[in-house]
Amino acid sequence: MKIPSSIWTLLIGIVLTLISFWYGQNHDLLPAAATDEAVLVDGLFNAMMIVSTGIFLLVEGILIYSAFKYRRRAGDNEDGPPVEGNVPLEILWTAIPAIIVLGISVYSFDVYNEIGGFDPHAIHEAPMNQESMRMPGSAMAATLSDTPPSTEPNLNQEKSDEAMQDPATAEVRNADQIPQLRNAPGVGSVAPTIGGSPDRAGKPPELRVNVTGLQYAWIFTYPETGITTSEMHVPIGREVQINMTANDVIHAFWVPEFRLKQDAIPGRQSEIRFTPKKAGDYTLICAELCGPYHGAMRASVVVETEEAFEKWQQEQLVASKETLNQAVAVNPANLSPNEFLAPYTKDMGIQPEMLHQIHK
């Protein structure tokens, strides 16, 4: 019995759909999802992988079938039939991709909004004025790289001043040497920002970390405790706000397991928020070419339990206190100046007798 072509088409469609869904959910192309935001991004990636797999199998299957089915037979030297076109087919293969692209666009926008990348109310912080409405595009673009005089508040400068109130952050940043760029008219802060998710809109983050990028290292400071470290520790389940800038050239904060990337730009205060969900040691990579040793600009990011994070904080505070005590020269009362300084001056070629003569 000959099976109708419609049945074959239905069966092939079901098989392609099952294969596409299976591979789209089991491709293992991404590293572990270590934040709540990563789960949302993975969902979008998996959806695109399902669609891409289905289209790939369909197109390649038709090509292979056509190449085999309609190959030139031995002794067949005739021309093929003069097929000029098929309007319904052309409408179909134009409409389907358009619908797919539109659907992915809407889904992408929703994910970007859920991770805090879009704030529909931010424009009210920088209302469009008449001057900016008449400003040509080139002039408006110039405000992104220049700091023209203005009496309007500079939100970027305010963020920088707030970060510099932390003494630990002020020690590692050179904000006094780099002018903080002014906001673009009618656009708002020129600093890239991924804020809190819609359900946390208006709420302060549970942990703030100031990140400073410089050739070729990352420095992390915790304003609430005054800790300065070369590796970032964050607890599971607490929303973390990263306030970052760069001291020299453009760098990029990228942890693949977090599925988030943000530029650290001199003169701009970037912000990114995320909520860790999976404990582990991850690698922070600079994803912006920043110089000859760009590939070595990496740092450790440790996601740990709340108890382990509190223990680490206490260890850092104790270590910093001990370091400070060691840095201060405390002379026990039972040692003379030359006796106290002898261990430090021995390698300098200074004899104890010389110190004795100096302190007479």
Secondary structure as GFF3:
##gff-version 3
##sequence-region A 1 360
A	DSSP	alpha_helix	5	25	.	.	.	ID=ss1
A	DSSP	alpha_helix	36	69	.	.	.	ID=ss2
A	DSSP	alpha_helix	87	114	.	.	.	ID=ss3
A	DSSP	three_ten_helix	122	125	.	.	.	ID=ss4
A	DSSP	alpha_helix	130	134	.	.	.	ID=ss5
A	DSSP	alpha_helix	137	142	.	.	.	ID=ss6
A	DSSP	alpha_helix	155	164	.	.	.	ID=ss7
A	DSSP	alpha_helix	167	172	.	.	.	ID=ss8
A	DSSP	beta_strand	193	194	.	.	.	ID=ss9
A	DSSP	three_ten_helix	198	200	.	.	.	ID=ss10
A	DSSP	beta_strand	207	214	.	.	.	ID=ss11
A	DSSP	beta_strand	217	222	.	.	.	ID=ss12
A	DSSP	beta_strand	227	229	.	.	.	ID=ss13
A	DSSP	beta_strand	232	235	.	.	.	ID=ss14
A	DSSP	beta_strand	240	246	.	.	.	ID=ss15
A	DSSP	beta_strand	251	255	.	.	.	ID=ss16
A	DSSP	three_ten_helix	256	258	.	.	.	ID=ss17
A	DSSP	beta_strand	260	264	.	.	.	ID=ss18
A	DSSP	beta_strand	270	274	.	.	.	ID=ss19
A	DSSP	beta_strand	280	286	.	.	.	ID=ss20
A	DSSP	three_ten_helix	294	296	.	.	.	ID=ss21
A	DSSP	beta_strand	298	304	.	.	.	ID=ss22
A	DSSP	alpha_helix	306	327	.	.	.	ID=ss23
A	DSSP	alpha_helix	337	345	.	.	.	ID=ss24
A	DSSP	three_ten_helix	346	348	.	.	.	ID=ss25
A	DSSP	alpha_helix	352	358	.	.	.	ID=ss26
###
